[in-house]
Amino acid sequence: MSKERARRRAEREAEQARQAAVRAGREARRARRRERAGRLAALLPGRPVRIAGQRGIMARRRRTQNGVVAVLFLIVQVIAWLLWSSWSARLGVLILSLLLVPVLVTVAFDRRS
C-alpha cells in the first residue's frame, strides 16, 4: 500500500513539475514580449498610439458605407476591364470613377438630413 502511494505521489509531483516548467516558459515568453514592446514604445515619440478603432453605431455605419462604395468602385472597374480592351477606355473609366466617387458619397450618404 505505501509503495503504491509513494508511486502515485511521485507521479503527481512529476506532473506538477512539468506543469510548473510549462508555466515558467509561458511567463518567460510574456516577459520577453513585454520587454520588446517596452523597448519599441521607448523609441516612438510622443504619447502612445491608440490601436483600437472607433466603435459604435455611427462608426459601424460609416465602415459599411465605405465598404459599399469600395465594392461598387471595384465592380465598375471589373466591368470596364471586361467590356473594353482599349487601355485608354479603361484609364478613362478609372479617372471618371475616381472623380465620381466623392459625388456618389455626398449624394447617397449625406449625413446632414
N, C-alpha and C positions, 0 to 999 in steps of 0.2 A: 504494500500500500504506500509506504513512504517513498519507495523508488518511483512509483507512478506519479505521485505528487511532485516529486523533485523534477521528473522529466517534463511534466506539464508546466511547472514554474519556469524551467529553463526555456521551453518553447515560448511562453508568454514574454519572458524577458528578451528573448531574441527578436520577437515580433515588435516589442516596444522599442528596442534599439534600432531596428530597421525603420520604423515609423519616425523616430527621432532624427535619423540621418536624412530621411526624405524631407522632413520639416526644416532641418538646418540648411539643406541645399536650396529649398524654396526661398527661405529667408535671405540666404546669401545672394540669390538672383535678384530678389526685390531690392536689397540694399545696393547692389551694383547698378540696377536700373535707376533708383532714386539718385544715386551719386552722379550718374551720367546726365540725368535730367537737370540736376543742380548745376553742373558744370556748363551745360548748354544755356541754361537760364542766366547764368552769370555773364556769358558772352553777349547776350542780347541787351540792347539799350532800352531804357525806359521801364515802364511797368509791364507786367506780364500780359501777353496777348490772350484774349478770350477765345477759346477753342469752340465752345458750343454755339450753334446757330440760333437764330431767333425762333421762338416758339409762340404759339398762339394761333387764333383763328385767322387774323389778318396775314400773318406770315405764311401760314399754310395756303391761304387763298392766293397770295402773290406767287408762291412757288408753283402752284398748279397752273396759274395763268401763264407764267413764264414757260413752263413745260409745254403747254398747248401751243404757244407761239413758236417755240423751237421745233416742235413736231410738224406744224404746218409749214414752216420755212423749209425743213428737210424734205417734206413731201413735194413741195413746189420744185425744189431743185432736182429731185429724182425724176419727176415727170418731165422737166425740161431736158434732162440728160437722155431720157428715153425717146422723146419726141424729135429732138433736133440733133443732128450730127455735127452741125456747124459750131465751131468754137466761139465765134462771135455772138451767135444766138444764145449759147449757154452763158457767156460772160454778161450779155445784156440782161438776161433773166436774173442772174446773180446780183448785178448792180441795182436793177429795179426792185428786187426783193429787199435788198438792204435799205433802200430808200423808203420802201413802203411799210416795213415792219414797225417803225415808230408811229406811223399814221394808224395802222391797224390796232396797235396797243392803245392809243389815245381814243380811238372811236369805240372800240369794243369794250375796253376795261376802264372807262372814265370813272374815277373814284369820287368825283365831286357830287354826283347826283344820288 
